[in-house]
Amino acid sequence: MKANKICGILNLSENKEGLKPLTNNRPLAAMPFACRYRLIDFPLSNMTNAGINTIAMFLNENNRSLFDHIRSGKEWDLNTMYGGLFVFDERNADDFSQENYDNSLNFLTKSATEYVVIMGSRMICNIDLKTILQHHKQQDADVTVVYKRISKPIAAGDHDQVTTLELNNEGKIMGNTIVEKTEGVVQSSALNLEIYFLKQELLLKLLANYRETGRDFSLDAVMKQAVEHTNASGFEYTGYLRQIYSVNSYFEGNFDMLEDQNLSALFQENQKIHTKAKNEVPTFYAENSNIKDCLVANGCLLRGTAEHSLLFRNVVLEDGASVKHSMVMQGARVGAGARLEYVIADKKSVIAPGVELIGTPDNPIVVKKDEQIETNRGAEIG
């Protein structure tokens, strides 16, 4: 794709309430995934794989972990003389709405690109943006919105607020509906993936028009109006998708990666997902360890047993430790004789020897980052 033809906007002011306490000290985009990745890696890789070398990230909270992960953008070839990664951290602005709006205009004007693609980090997918651009041109659309037909109904309470699209036989969007958490979503509904393609000139006009209304700036609201009031077309995505909006959806998404078909669909050879490189030693498997049906990162020391689990970098399982149906994140330690079932042990947490933590598939126990657990705990039912 021609350089500077498209610029990217990563809209990372996303609702993370449903993932607390995992998101107490990190944004949604910085959440670890599949043992060595972060959620930000997916939209960032989608963009750079399409040749997009000018990308803006809009943030509004403590993002130290995100900055540490991305650094200069070297892993995504964004540390170049032309283009690059531009970060707008506005949590200390006196007027966040005005600051966000002004930065959006300045970035778009200076990028000197023809098209803009907007993405967030809560929709995990591996999508070819070049194909969407071709579709956008063929349809002669003002805005192209990516959607996916859901394969089974979503019950009320099992999702955060989502948007579904109504399309005609030609793929034109006739309307969009915001579905609240108290409402269900029927099978085959067109779920809006919050990925938008449009010309830079049009986005500048939409931003200016929205600002004239006097309302606080919201890029989500701007794009909602764009879909309603312009010639909008839908692009159907048929690959792997996992929407992250709660602890349960995050837990389930990680465990999707234990199925070969999901793993290969998300981490395609021709569409690689890039992440921060870490030179770790290989994982050590002690003679008496027993690791089955697990995804295991580098640098681990495994003397216990693990089954149907994800073990992130530098995890330690001591003698007699048993981990089942659980996620043990980077640098966490599970003591001798400890037992974990349906648990998310966050980064650098410590489970004392002999402790039992027993959750359920629908209610996994969360051990906070740096937390030390010295007493037994079971899932709270009800």
N, C-alpha and C positions, 0 to 999 in steps of 0.2 A: 504494500500500500504506500502510495506516495507520502513522503515525509510532510508533516504539517497540514495534511488534508483534514485530519480529525484531531480534536482535543478531547480529553476525558475529564469528567467531574465525578469524584467519589464523594457522594453525599453521606457522611458518616455521623450525622446528628440523628442517630437511630434510637428507638425505644429499647432500653435494656433492662427494664424493671423486672420482667419475667425471668431473668437469669440470675437475679440476686440469690445468694451472696457471691456467686462467681464473678459478677461484674461490679462488686463494691469498689474495686481499685483499678479497674481497667475498662476501656470502652468495648462495645460489642465486637468491633472490628479486630480487636487484639485477642479474642478468645482462641485458645489452642484447639487444633482439630487434627485428627488422624495421626497423632503421635509426634509430628514434626512441623506442622503447618499452623498458620493463623487464618482466621476468616478473611482478613484483608488480602491474603495471597491470591484468592480466586478472582475477584474483580480486577485486581491490579494485573494479574497474569493475562486475563482475558483481553485487557486493553493493550498491553505491550505485545502480546502475540499477534495482534492485528496491526502492528506497526505504529501504534499511537505513542508518541514520545513526549507529549506535553500533557501533563495530568495535574489537576488541582484536587487537594483533599480539604474538605471543609469540616472542621472539628469544633466542639464546644465544651470540652471537659478535660480532665487530667489524662494526658495521652503519653506519659513517659514510656510505658511499655510498648506503645505503638511506634514511637520515634526510635526506640532502641532496636526494634525489629527491622524497620525499613531503612534506617540510617540514610545514606546518600542515594539509595535506590539502585545500587550497583547490580544486585542480583536480577533486576528487571531491565538492565541497560539504560537506566534513566540518569546516570551520572555523566551526561554528555555536555558538550559545549552548546548545543542547540536543543531547545526544549527543556525537559527535565521535570522534576516533581516539585510542585509548589504547595506549601502547607499553610493554611490559614487557621490559626489557633486563636479563637475569639472569646475564650471564656472570661477574659478580664476586660472586655470592651465595655465602655460606659453605656453604649446603645448597641446591643448585639444585633438587632434587626437591621439598623442602618449600616453597621460595619459589615455584616454578612452580604447585604445587598451591594454595597460599594465594591467589595472585593470580587464579587461575582462579575460585575460589569468590567472592572479593570482587567481581570484575568482573561475574559472572553475577548475584549478589545485587543489586548496585547498579544494574544495567541495567534492571531491572523490566520485562523483556519476556516474551512468552509463548513464543516459539520461538527456537531457536539454529540457525545454519548454520555449519558448520566446513569450511574449505577450506585447501589449501596453494597453492604457486606452481609446482610442477613439472608440473602438468597444464594445458597451454595450451588454453583453450576459451572460447567466448562463449555462456553459458547463461542462460536466463531463469529466475531463481530463483522468481519469482512462480508460474510454471507448476508447479514442483516442490512448492511449498506447497499448491497446489490438489490435486495428486496425493496428497500426504501426508494431507490431510484426507479425501479420497474413499476412500482405502484403509484409513483408521482405523488407521494404523500407529504403532508406538512410535518407530521409526527408519526414515527413508527414505535409501537409499544410491543415488547416481548411478553408473551403469555404462555402458560402451559395448561393443558386440560388435566384436571386432577382425576386420578384413576379410581378413587373411592370417596364417598361422602366424608365431610369433616363435621364432627358433632359440635354443637354449641359448647363453648368453654375449652375446646381443644385447639384454639388458635388465638393469636392476637388479632387486632383489627387488620383485615385484608381488603383488597379491592378486586372485584371480578368484572370482566368486560363482556359486553354484548356485541356480537359481530354478525354481519350479514354474510350471504354466500360468497361475496367477493373479498371477504376479509376486512372490510371497512368497519371501524368501531362505531356502533350506533349509540352507545352509552356505557357508563361505568357505575358500579354500585359498591359503596363502602359497606362491608359486612362487619358488624360489631361482634365482640367476643360472645355476646349472649345469643347470637344467631348461628345456625348451621350453614354449611356450604354443600350443595348437592353435587353428586357425581357428574363429571364431564364439564363442570364450570371452568371458564377460562380465567385462571388465576393471573393477575397482573404481577409480573416479576420485577416491576419498578426499574426496568431498563428502557431508556428512551433514546431515540435517534431523531435529530432534527438539525436544520441549518442554524449556524451561529447567528445569522442575521435575524431569524425568527425568534430565537431565544432572547436576544437583546430586546426585541420589541415586546415580547411577553413579560419580561422582567420590568420594563418601563411601565407597561400598562397596569401590572399588578401593584407597583409602587404607588401609582396615582390613586388607587383605592384607599390609601391611608392605613391599610392593615399591616401588621407585623410581617416581616419577610419570612416566607417559607417556600423553599424550592419544591417540596412535595405539593403544596397548594398550587404553585405556578403550573406544574406539569398536569395536575388534575384539571385545571381550567383549560390547558392546551388541548387535552384529549377531548374535552367537551365542546370546544368552540372552534376547532380547526379540522381540516381533512386528515383524520387519524386512521392509520392502518395497523392491523395486528400482524405479528410474526410469531408463528407457533414454534416453540422450543420443545423438542421431544426427548432430550437427553435426561441424565440424572439431575434431580433437584431435591434439595432439602431446605425448607424455610426454618430459620432459627428465631424463635420468639419466646422460648421458655426453657427451663432446666430440662424438662422431659424431651422437647424437640431436639435440644442440643445433645442429650444423652443418646437418643435414638439415631441421630445423624452420624455420630461417631461410630455406633455399632453397625450402621449400614456398611461401613468400610471393612467389616469382617466377611462380607459376601463378595466373592470375586467379581461378579457382574457389575456391582456398584463401584468397586475399586477401579476396575478397568475403564468403566464409563466416565468416571470423574477425572482420573489421571491418565489421559490419553497420550500416546507417544507423539502424535503430531500436534498436540495442543498442550504442551507441558505446563504444569503449575510450578512456578518458581517460589522459593522461600529463602530466608536468611541461611547462609551456609554456616555450619558448625562442624569443626573437625574434632569429632569424638572418637575414642577408642571403640573397637567392636564390643558388643555385649558379651559378658562372661556368663556362661551357663555352667553351674556347678554340677558335679557328677550326680548328686542326689536331687537336682531340680527336675521339675516336670512341667513343661510349658506346652499347652495344647490349644489350638484354634485361637491364637492371639496375634495381634499386631504389636511388634516390639521395635522400639527405636534403638539407636546406638547408645553406648556408654552405660548400660544397665549392669547391675551385679545381681544375679538371680540364683539364690540358693533354695528358694521355696517352690511352691507350685502356683500355676496360674492357668485358668481355663476360660475361654471365650471372653477375653479381656483386652484392653489396650494399655500398654505400658510405654509411657513417654520417655524422653531422654533422661539418663542418669538415675533411674529408679533403682532402689535397693529392696529386694525381698530377702529377708533373713531366713535362717533355717526354720523349717516347719511353718512358715507363713503360707496362708492359702488365700488366693484371690480368684473370685469367680464373678463373671458378668459385671465387671467393674472397670473404671478408668482411673489409672494412677498417673498423675501428671509429673512433669519434669522435677527431678530432684527429691521426690517424695520417698519416704522410707516406711516399710511395713515390718514391724518387729517380729521376732521369733515367736512362732505359735499363734500369731494374730490371724484373724479370719475376716475377710471382706466379701460381702455379696451385695450386688447392686449398690455400689458406692462410687462417688466421684471424689477422689482425693486430690485436692488442688495442689499447686506448685509448692514444693518444699514442706508439705505437711508431714507429720510424723505420727504413726500409729504405734503405740507402745506394745511391747511383747504381751501376748495373751489376750489382747482386746478383741472383742467381736463386734462388728458393725454389720447389721443385717437389714438391708432395705428391700424394696420390691421393684418390679419392672416399671410400675406407674409412679413410684415414689422413691427414687434413689436417694440415699443419704449423701449429703454434701459436706465434706470436710474442707474448711476454709483454707486459703493460702496461709502458710506458716503456722497453722494451728497444730497443737499437740493434743492427741486424744489418748487418755489414760483410763477411760471407763467404757464399758459396753454401751451400745446404743442400737435401738431398733427403729424401723420406720414408724412414723406417726400415722396411724390410720384414722380416717374419718374426716 
